[in-house]
Amino acid sequence: MEEKKLDVKTIVGFVLISGLLMWMMYTNTPTPEELKEQEKKEQVEQKKVEETTPTTVAEVQTENDSLQAVKAQQALGSFGYSATLASAKNDFTEIKNDVLALKIANKGGYITEATVLGFEKFEKNSGELVKIINDNNANFDITLNTSDNRTLHTKDLFFEPKVSTEGENQVVTMQLKAGPNQFLEYRYVLKPGEYMLDFSIRSQGLENVVNTSKPLDLEWQLKTYRNEKSISYENRYTELVYEYEEGKDDYLNAQKELSETTAEDVTWVAFKQHHFTSILLTDTPFKTAELKSENLVANEDVDTVYTKNFTAKLPLEFKNGAVNYNMNWYYGPAKYQILDNYNRNLDEVMPLGWGIFGWINRYVFIPVFGFISGFLPYGFAIIVFTILVRLAMSPITYKSYLSQAKMKVIRPEIQEINDKYKDNAMKKQQETMKLYSKAGVNPMAGCIPALMQIPIFYALFQFFPSMFDLRQKNFLWADDLSSYDAVFQLPFKIPFYGDHVSLFPILASVAIFFYMRMTTGDQQMAQPQQEGMPDMSKIMKMMLYISPLMMLFFFNNYASGLSLYYFISNLITIGIMYVIKNHIIDNDKLHAKIQANKTKEKKESKFQKKMREMMEQAEAQQKMNKK
């Protein structure tokens, strides 16, 4: 085979080709000026791309979600009409007055953000405003059963927004359209300075689009945000409250992990968050309501975002082929004066107590404290309020101590009767009752005043946690009179006590110790030891130490305003008792008066006569049994 060799012609060809390529590369290389010009053009093009393209993953996802939702809605028969509108995107309509800011979403047509202006969460000056609704913690959904056997949810569909004004009122109309004149409509009206907004749901031209033979199912759901310093305290007063059957009201147990009920003819439902609340009211009662409260605080030692999960399922009835409900939304403070002014029985949202306890709070304590706090700082208002309450109750304190003093004077004579008839309990009881009658002493007189104070005590126990005005108001070392006044943070948690030390409960416990020490001695002197009965002196001595300790543990996580009240109250009571004991009641004069009463003929009351006859009959029966 012939061997190939490089000849001259081949070599010349390679050289020419190489030279040509080098010349082309040289002539096409951009100059420095051309490079700069090219760089400027690339920057301009990049800027155009950035302006027309989402720049974050979230924006890309939002556009994708909107696109997918539009495609899904286009496949939903008549209601796919809304997908052809410009509003078929994840956009929002915002309205605001001087107390409330709302954001309403196109998708679902409901409020996705409700901010209460002027109030901060946790600690004041934090800069973070209280948001009742935010970050998808709420849902408002109506289930639509279409005539072509589809099941749709309004929360997944796009509404068309329209913003207008009616005088000073801001109006937002959200329409879910099935055609040009076929729609489901939500209408919001926000008035100046109001936490309450008008809200209506109505339909038009949907008779052939949805199944009108049964009600639409409305579901309102809210996970309540933690807005206060103490998780346990806030969670204790976060509850679902509702009104039914023309003025009756009830609530779901706030402490249970899960609480459910069904009510009839419901006119409003409130998702209460201790100091703030959201309420749905209707002029046309819901025939039934399925209500549920779920406790989300599994461990109070762990920081948490949400406290409760509330759900209300409510039916919307069709009338003449259409839905038409006039309602209201309330997003704002759980403040008695504001809620009561609406004249819709909304004051029942406040846990003021039932019966006489609620009556005392509504008609005595709230007006009196409101008047005092109108011209005094809240800490001093609590002190003045406490003084007035204790002065009003001083006659009861006087009656109680006077009864103890009388029992103390006749104690030697009671002891003589006990010794004389120690083997005859019936006779001993008869003679003791005779002594009480002759001396004009009522052994129950000391108990009755104490019982009369119980409604006051319980009413105050409900009053302070319900006082919105105390929220984030400071006094001395307490930075929030509606929460605990921690002066020292513990590096560990004490069971039933907490991980902090509150000072007002300590002061209140010390005051109640000295008060009980003052009264316990008099009670022991007044009550002689009864044979066969427990030694009351030992019991009183135990209570002297147990009661302050219980108060110390119980109130460490409670509102500092309540602990301040009990501290001042016990100090005042000690002062009143000291004055009564040393300057009002004279034991010698009291003894002389009792002795004089013994010499007087005293008419026996019907009750005393009946008791004497019963004792005599029992004694006679006892003698017969012995024979």
C-alpha atoms as one frame of an Amber mdcrd trajectory, in Angstrom:
protein
   0.000   0.000   0.000   1.228   3.458  -0.906   2.412   5.621   1.992   0.838
   9.118   2.244   3.244  12.019   2.502   2.852  15.746   3.138   3.594  17.648
  -0.039   4.232  21.383  -0.478   0.714  22.129  -1.648  -0.821  20.644   1.532
   1.451  22.634   3.785   0.684  25.879   1.922  -3.061  25.176   2.269  -2.858
  24.712   6.063  -0.898  27.928   6.452  -3.390  29.949   4.400  -6.382  28.521
   6.314  -4.727  29.237   9.708  -3.893  32.776   8.665  -7.470  33.379   7.520
  -8.893  32.142  10.839  -6.510  34.335  12.860  -7.459  37.384  10.768 -11.182
  36.730  11.306 -10.741  36.345  15.105  -8.735  39.545  15.287 -11.150  41.609
  13.253 -14.206  40.315  15.291 -12.747  40.957  18.790 -14.693  43.893  20.415
 -12.784  46.930  21.506 -12.933  48.091  25.207 -15.469  50.745  24.177 -17.633
  48.102  22.515 -17.404  45.853  25.604 -18.683  48.676  27.823 -21.563  49.402
  25.464 -22.494  45.693  25.395 -22.466  45.537  29.201 -24.848  48.514  29.402
 -27.237  46.815  26.975 -27.210  43.610  29.048 -27.967  45.551  32.235 -30.949
  47.267  30.605 -32.285  43.928  29.341 -31.851  42.338  32.803 -33.773  45.187
  34.438 -36.649  44.698  32.014 -36.750  40.995  32.862 -36.767  41.699  36.603
 -39.655  44.143  36.257 -41.816  41.609  34.435 -40.780  38.443  36.314 -41.390
  37.539  40.011 -38.150  37.987  41.945 -38.838  35.649  44.879 -39.927  32.046
  45.328 -43.007  33.304  47.173 -44.021  35.489  44.220 -43.473  32.635  41.787
 -45.607  30.395  44.005 -48.319  33.060  44.287 -48.516  33.400  40.508 -48.587
  29.631  40.090 -51.326  29.313  42.744 -53.406  31.992  41.041 -52.956  30.334
  37.658 -53.892  26.923  39.026 -56.896  28.369  40.872 -58.082  30.088  37.672
 -57.722  26.862  35.687 -59.592  24.953  38.403 -62.347  27.553  38.576 -62.766
  27.526  34.778 -63.673  23.844  35.156 -66.397  24.544  37.695 -69.296  25.081
  35.406 -71.191  28.361  35.842 -68.961  29.608  38.643 -66.009  29.407  36.286
 -67.304  32.727  34.937 -65.423  34.523  37.723 -62.160  33.096  36.432 -62.512
  35.164  33.280 -62.556  38.419  35.269 -59.547  40.612  36.042 -60.085  39.972
  39.782 -59.165  36.286  39.436 -55.846  36.694  41.224 -54.536  36.682  44.784
 -55.165  40.338  45.465 -56.621  42.207  48.446 -58.852  45.169  49.221 -57.937
  47.230  52.283 -60.260  49.466  54.325 -59.409  51.314  57.505 -60.839  53.748
  60.045 -59.186  55.219  63.125 -59.648  52.055  65.262 -59.664  49.111  62.858
 -57.800  48.029  59.715 -59.153  45.227  57.518 -57.820  43.344  54.508 -60.305
  41.401  52.350 -59.049  38.786  49.883 -60.345  38.252  46.348 -59.929  34.532
  46.879 -62.718  33.544  49.245 -64.039  37.098  49.614 -63.486  37.081  53.383
 -61.409  39.085  55.870 -57.861  37.739  55.993 -56.402  40.416  58.267 -58.035
  42.365  61.117 -55.782  44.732  63.066 -57.000  46.546  66.178 -55.280  49.925
  66.009 -53.796  51.528  69.112 -53.185  48.293  71.046 -49.957  46.319  71.152
 -49.506  42.641  71.953 -47.535  41.212  74.897 -45.775  44.313  76.182 -46.448
  47.928  75.337 -43.910  49.756  73.185 -43.200  46.473  71.383 -44.460  48.027
  68.157 -46.459  44.930  67.164 -50.172  45.700  66.980 -52.851  43.231  68.038
 -54.057  41.243  65.030 -57.167  39.166  65.565 -56.848  37.733  62.051 -53.517
  37.281  60.259 -51.421  34.691  58.411 -54.303  32.335  57.515 -55.499  31.784
  61.092 -59.138  32.268  60.001 -61.494  30.791  57.409 -64.945  31.817  56.256
 -66.430  29.314  53.836 -69.805  28.499  52.272 -70.343  25.092  50.702 -72.160
  25.303  47.363 -73.954  22.214  46.048 -74.486  22.932  42.367 -77.335  21.702
  40.189 -74.861  19.581  38.195 -73.835  17.685  41.381 -70.633  19.558  42.112
 -69.540  20.545  45.622 -67.715  23.879  45.697 -66.195  25.919  48.540 -66.241
  29.701  48.342 -62.876  29.927  50.118 -61.298  28.405  46.978 -63.047  30.657
  44.465 -62.350  34.203  43.274 -64.692  37.090  44.055 -64.881  40.367  42.177
 -64.295  43.363  44.514 -65.931  46.746  44.239 -65.079  49.673  46.548 -67.404
  52.616  47.115 -68.507  55.068  49.787 -71.803  55.926  51.447 -71.241  59.263
  53.110 -68.352  58.643  55.516 -68.795  54.878  55.358 -66.450  52.662  53.346
 -68.185  49.889  51.391 -66.592  46.781  49.889 -68.745  44.443  47.795 -67.346
  41.019  46.903 -69.242  39.045  44.252 -68.720  35.405  43.270 -70.185  35.400
  39.778 -71.807  32.572  37.846 -72.808  34.993  35.075 -73.262  38.731  34.445
 -76.344  38.856  36.721 -75.822  35.685  38.733 -73.750  35.929  41.886 -73.218
  35.303  45.590 -72.363  38.560  47.337 -70.606  39.602  50.562 -71.038  43.260
  51.478 -68.885  45.004  54.114 -69.620  48.487  55.476 -67.031  50.084  57.794
 -68.119  53.197  59.712 -65.820  55.849  61.238 -64.638  55.086  64.766 -66.478
  51.733  64.909 -65.213  48.238  65.701 -68.558  46.927  64.436 -69.084  46.718
  60.684 -72.221  45.857  58.734 -72.031  42.617  56.805 -74.553  40.940  54.517
 -74.741  37.780  52.442 -77.147  37.606  49.533 -77.560  35.740  46.274 -79.092
  36.658  42.938 -80.072  34.483  39.989 -78.620  31.249  41.372 -81.863  29.263
  41.355 -80.695  27.141  38.415 -77.047  27.081  39.464 -77.125  25.766  43.053
 -79.409  23.346  44.868 -81.866  25.545  46.805 -83.775  22.654  48.387 -81.526
  22.701  51.436 -79.581  25.464  53.294 -76.075  26.532  52.411 -73.519  25.407
  54.996 -71.500  28.331  56.370 -68.365  27.540  58.383 -66.470  30.162  60.376
 -63.186  29.071  61.924 -60.571  30.971  63.920 -57.361  30.020  65.688 -56.954
  32.649  68.393 -53.603  34.376  68.657 -51.807  34.767  71.948 -51.787  38.509
  72.669 -50.980  38.686  76.408 -47.955  38.041  78.606 -49.300  35.051  80.554
 -50.285  32.085  78.395 -52.181  30.282  81.168 -54.085  33.385  82.295 -55.076
  34.384  78.764 -56.081  30.838  77.847 -58.278  30.593  80.965 -60.387  33.518
  79.738 -60.406  32.596  76.035 -63.744  30.964  75.255 -66.590  30.592  72.778
 -69.771  32.424  73.836 -73.111  32.420  72.009 -76.678  33.723  72.275 -79.656
  31.551  71.410 -83.453  31.309  71.770 -84.172  35.026  72.083 -81.722  36.219
  74.710 -80.313  33.127  76.409 -76.535  32.837  76.445 -74.018  30.122  77.142
 -70.376  29.255  76.534 -68.152  26.267  75.857 -65.890  25.162  78.705 -62.653
  27.075  78.247 -60.489  24.516  80.059 -61.454  21.351  78.173 -59.238  20.009
  75.406 -62.334  19.681  73.212 -65.820  21.028  73.848 -68.759  20.770  71.434
 -72.442  21.653  71.434 -75.435  22.221  69.177 -77.740  25.193  69.742 -80.956
  26.431  68.121 -82.027  29.903  66.991 -78.543  31.371  67.440 -78.311  35.162
  67.049 -74.599  35.702  67.670 -71.383  33.742  68.163 -68.314  35.245  69.840
 -64.765  33.910  69.685 -63.413  35.675  72.763 -59.644  36.065  73.310 -59.572
  37.392  76.913 -59.110  41.106  76.154 -60.187  41.027  72.486 -63.010  39.339
  70.654 -64.488  38.675  67.224 -68.273  38.329  66.995 -70.615  37.357  64.158
 -74.164  38.673  64.650 -77.256  38.063  62.537 -80.683  39.697  62.320 -82.162
  36.403  61.086 -81.376  33.695  63.684 -79.546  30.601  62.494 -81.925  27.674
  63.018 -79.115  25.491  64.326 -75.445  25.941  65.110 -72.699  23.369  65.584
 -70.059  24.928  67.836 -66.646  23.574  68.771 -63.776  24.774  70.960 -60.389
  23.040  70.893 -57.621  23.859  73.367 -54.299  24.275  71.533 -52.127  24.904
  74.615 -50.832  21.425  75.371 -48.032  22.687  77.617 -48.220  26.111  79.273
 -44.452  26.025  79.884 -43.794  26.169  76.143 -44.181  29.404  74.218 -47.117
  29.211  71.837 -48.655  31.186  68.967 -52.288  30.057  69.307 -54.475  29.362
  72.351 -57.787  27.972  71.028 -59.275  26.752  67.761 -62.943  27.783  67.415
 -65.383  26.549  64.771 -69.002  27.496  64.104 -71.102  25.723  61.436 -74.223
  27.723  60.568 -76.994  27.111  57.981 -78.097  29.839  55.533 -81.736  29.282
  54.558 -83.118  30.000  51.074 -86.234  32.148  50.808 -87.889  32.431  47.403
 -84.833  30.850  45.831 -82.366  33.346  47.316 -80.208  33.822  50.406 -80.517
  37.170  52.175 -78.925  37.680  55.611 -78.139  40.987  57.286 -75.302  40.521
  59.765 -72.540  42.331  61.623 -68.916  41.656  62.391 -67.209  42.932  65.536
 -63.411  42.958  65.800 -62.134  44.811  68.837 -61.623  45.051  72.594 -63.633
  42.859  74.953 -64.605  45.969  76.901 -67.896  46.060  78.777 -68.808  49.678
  78.023 -68.256  49.276  74.257 -70.122  45.973  73.953 -73.002  47.088  76.176
 -73.595  50.225  74.063 -74.647  48.126  71.061 -77.776  46.928  72.934 -77.382
  43.440  71.487 -76.788  41.625  74.787 -73.074  41.540  73.939 -72.125  42.340
  77.551 -72.713  38.618  78.145 -69.431  38.021  76.309 -67.774  39.323  79.483
 -67.393  36.687  82.256 -68.830  38.905  85.001 -70.499  36.058  86.898 -74.066
  34.783  87.070 -76.967  35.993  89.173 -76.154  38.421  91.962 -72.425  38.320
  91.163 -72.972  39.674  87.655 -75.489  42.203  88.977 -72.946  43.596  91.460
 -70.319  43.926  88.721 -72.617  45.507  86.133 -74.459  47.985  88.313 -72.001
  48.727  91.131 -68.355  47.895  90.516 -68.021  48.801  86.807 -69.730  52.225
  87.121 -67.891  53.106  90.362 -64.475  52.042  89.069 -65.133  53.746  85.733
 -65.901  57.011  87.546 -62.777  56.826  89.744 -60.429  55.858  86.890 -61.768
  58.812  84.909 -59.620  61.212  86.927 -57.009  58.984  88.642 -54.249  56.704
  87.297 -55.396  53.084  87.348 -53.158  51.955  90.205 -54.432  54.727  92.486
 -57.976  54.115  91.197 -57.744  50.510  92.462 -56.618  51.760  95.883 -59.474
  54.294  96.157 -61.938  51.685  94.857 -60.719  49.216  97.507 -61.125  51.801
 100.272 -64.715  52.502  99.207 -65.587  48.792  99.082 -64.115  48.129 102.533
 -65.844  51.166 104.047 -69.151  50.023 102.557 -68.604  46.608 104.124 -67.390
  47.933 107.516 -70.871  47.576 109.147 -70.744  43.870 108.265 -67.240  43.657
 109.750 -68.502  45.408 112.899 -71.440  42.995 113.279 -69.122  40.028 112.879
 -66.649  41.259 115.471 -69.452  42.285 117.901 -70.811  38.737 117.750 -67.342
  37.349 118.516 -66.998  39.763 121.445 -70.350  38.682 122.919 -69.418  35.026
 122.613 -66.121  35.812 124.298 -67.918  37.466 127.278 -70.246  34.501 127.949
 -67.583  31.869 127.248 -66.994  31.114 130.996 -70.707  30.445 131.500 -70.834
  28.163 128.449 -67.847  26.289 129.838 -69.702  25.840 133.152 -72.681  24.330
 131.322 -70.345  22.002 129.412 -68.746  20.820 132.650 -72.084  20.459 134.477
 -73.817  18.448 131.757 -70.840  16.734 130.163 -72.646  13.373 130.328 -75.927
  14.686 128.932 -75.476  16.210 125.507 -79.180  16.987 125.083 -79.429  18.872
 128.362 -76.199  20.701 127.644 -77.612  21.880 124.327 -80.861  23.052 125.960
 -79.087  25.051 128.659 -76.704  26.599 126.146 -79.654  27.738 123.997 -81.328
  29.224 127.097 -78.162  31.154 127.916 -77.975  32.508 124.367 -81.620  33.575
 124.560 -81.330  35.291 127.963 -78.071  37.063 127.079 -79.363  38.175 123.681
 -76.537  36.429 121.860 -76.925  34.844 118.437 -74.137  32.312 117.767 -74.893
  32.536 114.027 -74.455  36.314 113.960 -70.749  35.930 113.263 -71.351  33.587
 110.326 -74.028  35.621 108.563 -71.775  38.672 107.892 -69.089  36.363 106.568
 -71.615  34.743 104.205 -72.760  38.181 103.064 -69.208  38.962 101.946 -69.015
  35.938  99.617 -70.939  37.606  96.727 -68.628  40.628  97.011 -65.529  38.417
  97.026 -66.642  36.380  93.996 -67.815  39.447  92.057 -64.403  41.089  92.533
 -62.686  37.865  91.493 -64.580  38.093  88.173 -64.314  41.884  87.922 -60.536
  42.374  87.673 -59.791  39.775  84.946 -62.580  41.333  82.846 -61.352  44.920
  83.107 -59.906  45.757  79.693 -58.880  49.207  80.971 -56.176  47.641  83.167
 -54.406  46.110  80.150 -50.799  47.374  79.903 -51.415  50.034  82.573 -48.458
  50.280  84.944 -48.267  50.991  88.673 -45.084  50.973  90.775 -43.120  47.894
  89.628 -46.077  46.311  87.801 -45.887  47.063  84.064 -49.303  45.540  83.317
 -52.096  45.531  85.917 -53.983  42.932  83.873 -51.114  40.425  84.177 -48.619
  39.247  86.803 -46.061  41.672  88.285 -42.860  39.636  88.043 -39.950  41.194
  89.943 -37.678  38.182  89.576 -37.429  35.487  86.921 -36.580  32.013  88.243
 -34.187  29.755  86.308 -36.640  26.877  86.905 -40.369  26.344  87.391 -42.031
  25.553  90.712 -45.166  23.377  90.314 -48.420  25.379  90.785 -46.341  28.539
  91.317 -44.517  29.323  88.085 -41.121  30.468  86.883 -41.285  33.995  88.305
 -41.852  35.805  91.587 -44.738  38.305  91.729 -44.513  40.873  94.525 -48.135
  41.943  95.053 -49.259  38.360  95.915 -46.471  38.219  98.524 -47.659  41.477
 100.096 -51.279  40.291 100.014 -50.280  36.989 101.675 -48.390  38.803 104.471
 -51.377  41.090 105.060 -53.855  38.204 105.244 -51.534  36.392 107.683 -51.631
  39.291 110.158 -55.376  39.743 109.654 -56.049  36.073 110.405 -53.664  36.196
 113.364 -55.677  39.113 114.761 -59.059  37.404 114.320 -58.081  33.791 115.076
 -57.276  34.515 118.736 -60.660  36.162 119.290 -62.494  33.274 117.607 -60.676
  30.737 119.771 -61.566  32.710 122.897 -65.201  33.017 121.791 -65.775  29.350
 120.952 -65.358  26.910 123.858 -64.141  23.428 123.118 -67.078  21.050 122.646
 -66.685  17.481 123.840 -66.432  15.052 120.941 -65.783  17.850 118.461 -62.461
  18.601 116.685 -60.113  20.999 118.424 -60.934  24.256 116.607 -57.838  25.966
 117.966 -55.626  23.548 116.044 -57.674  23.961 112.892 -57.529  27.764 113.185
 -53.787  27.608 113.721 -53.353  25.489 110.580 -55.503  27.874 108.546 -53.382
  30.774 109.802 -50.492  29.419 107.725 -52.316  27.548 104.956 -54.503  30.452
 103.769 -51.624  32.906 103.060 -49.638  30.131 101.391 -52.579  29.256  99.146
 -52.999  32.909  98.186 -49.284  33.178  97.423 -49.387  30.228  95.009 -52.824
  30.924  93.562 -52.296  34.600  92.715 -48.702  34.450  91.460 -49.916  34.143
  87.833 -53.047  36.256  88.242 -53.596  39.914  87.386 -51.491  42.186  89.586
 -54.505  44.506  89.873 -56.396  41.767  91.727 -53.446  41.101  94.077 -53.123
  44.851  94.684 -56.797  44.963  95.656 -56.455  42.121  98.198 -53.286  43.623
  99.659 -54.938  47.014 100.237 -58.198  45.342 101.326 -56.484  43.278 104.039
 -54.544  46.308 105.279 -57.769  48.314 105.557 -59.578  45.434 107.283 -56.765
  45.163 109.826 -57.137  48.891 110.521 -60.935  48.653 110.836 -60.678  45.661
 113.181 -58.122  47.485 115.331 -60.392  50.533 115.647 -63.461  48.400 116.452
 -61.583  46.303 118.987 -59.814  49.118 120.841 -61.996  52.180 120.399 -65.592
  51.123 119.671 -66.397  47.936 121.604 -65.939  48.115 125.402 -65.875  44.564
 126.781 -66.824  45.683 130.318 -69.885  47.581 129.095 -70.776  44.683 126.817
 -70.547  42.256 129.761 -72.771  44.511 131.899 -75.319  44.758 129.084 -75.434
  40.972 128.676 -75.928  40.489 132.410 -78.758  43.030 132.352 -80.366  41.159
 129.455 -80.437  38.001 131.556 -82.684  39.644 134.176 -85.201  40.815 131.592
 -88.149  38.736 130.574 -87.704  38.072 126.899 -90.516  36.834 124.745 -89.666
  33.573 123.088 -89.811  33.646 119.306 -91.729  31.015 117.352 -88.469  29.517
 116.106 -86.970  29.367 119.601 -90.171  27.886 120.967 -90.201  25.226 118.261
 -86.538  24.370 118.894 -87.152  24.124 122.666 -90.140  21.841 122.185 -88.176
  19.597 119.830 -85.318  19.320 122.335 -87.716  18.553 125.188 -89.405  15.850
 123.140 -86.022  14.384 122.231 -84.969  14.408 125.906 -88.205  12.708 126.938
 -87.728  10.085 124.255 -84.163   9.539 125.458 -85.403   8.915 129.016 -88.025
   6.452 127.750 -85.380   4.545 125.847 -83.222   4.237 128.963 -86.156   2.658
 130.887
